[in-house]
Amino acid sequence: MRLLLVTNQLDLGGAERFVVRLANELARRGHAVHVASSGGPLAAGLLPDVGQWEVDARAKSPWGVWHLSRQLGSLMTGLDVDL
């Protein structure tokens, strides 16, 4: 299965650590996993098999959210993700 996980950042934190662990475990189980975020130090903990995509996931303004939705839409189409 081709999966895209989206989180606002990969800075130090519980939810961010969970995303990294989940992505790595899904990749170990044979799934094609990609993570889209604004980046951060925890990105270094992702396995080489996990695709990393930097997007402006911290957007708060209507224009920023619109731009993010366009970025994610293009990413999902290009990667042909299932979920």
N, C-alpha and C positions, 0 to 999 in steps of 0.2 A: 504494500500500500504506500502511496506517496502522500506524505503528511507535511503540513506547514504549521508550525507553532509560532504564534505572535505574542510578543510581550513588549512592554514599553521600553525596557532596558535590561541589561545584564550586569547591573551593579550588585554589590553585596546585599543580600537579603534572602529571606526564606522562600518567597515565591520564585525569585530568580534562580536560586539553587535547585528548586524543584523542576523548573523548565529544563535546566541543563541535565539533571539526572534522568528526566523523562525522555528527552531527545536522545541521549546516549543509550539508554536501555532499548528504546524502540529501534535505533540503528543496529544495535547488537542482535536484535531479533529479526533482522533482515528487511526492515522497512526503509524506504528512502525518505529521510527526515531533513527538513530545512527549518531554520529558525530565523525569523525576521524581528529585528529590534533596533534600538538606537545604539546598541553596542554596550560595552563595559568590560570590566576586568574578568568577569566569569566566562566570557566568550572563549577565553583561552582553554577552558576546561571541556569544551565540546570536542568530541572525537573528530578525526579528520574526515570521516564519512558523512558527517553532518554538515549540510550546506548552511552557510551564514550569509544573511542578506541585511545590509544596513538600510533602514528606513527611518523617517522622522516620526517615530512612534510616540513622541512626547507632545504632539500637536494638541493645542487647546482651542485655538481660534477656529471659527467655521471654515476659513480658507485652508488652514493647516489640516483639519480633519478631512476636508474634501481631497486635498493633495495626497494624504495618507491613503485614503480609500482607493484613489487611482493607482498609487504605487502597489498596493496589495492586490488589486484586481489584475494588474499587468503581471505581477509576480505569479499569482495563482494560475493564470492562463499560460504563461511561459513555462512553468514547471509542470503543468498538467496535474495539479494535486487532486487527490481524492477527498481529502478532509483537511 
